[in-house]
């Protein structure tokens, strides 16, 4: 068993996630493609594939238990597809629009979609404030994208629920929530072999 496969199996067991062999192979294939493309396209500052498995894949998958497995999501500022691609692999009945403004990242995600046969992702090149969906998303997801206030300001037209993956609990940011927005839940996330704090912040936008 490769080191990537071993890390993934240990991480899934630790985080109490069950994925099929095919899903695990897709996640490993994604890391391999990310490592390959990263040398030329500089898609992530994480250079070691083992670190990618922990800091990108298992970190992204920590969000999976908090999502509707049949939901329709947009991942804003997704970069090379994080957390959207790992979540799409883990939740094959959910749909993910992967939004990024840089063409090289969208080209990479399009190639991953083809190679891994992922029918539930849609890479889109656009600035978030310019993107007009045909219908609101069930939730807007972001990971290391922007401050909470900026996220809400730029993404308010995309839906009414916001899932922000943060490091330390963002006390100051939450104290400055704009009107119409309220904190509905927060979850401390425990990621395999990741010593830093991780939190999921859930914010709702009222329609009134």
Secondary structure, DSSP 4 states (H G I P E B T S, - for coil): --HHHHHHHHHHHHTT----HHHHHHHHHHHHHHHHHHHHH---S---HHHHIIIIIIHHHTTGGGS-TT-EEEEET-TTTTTHHHHHHH-TTSEEEEEES-HHHHHHHHHHHHHHT-TTEEEEES-GGG---SS-BSEEEEES-S-HHHHHHHHTTSBSEEEEEESS--HHHHHTPPTTEEEEEEEE---TT--S--EEEEEEE---
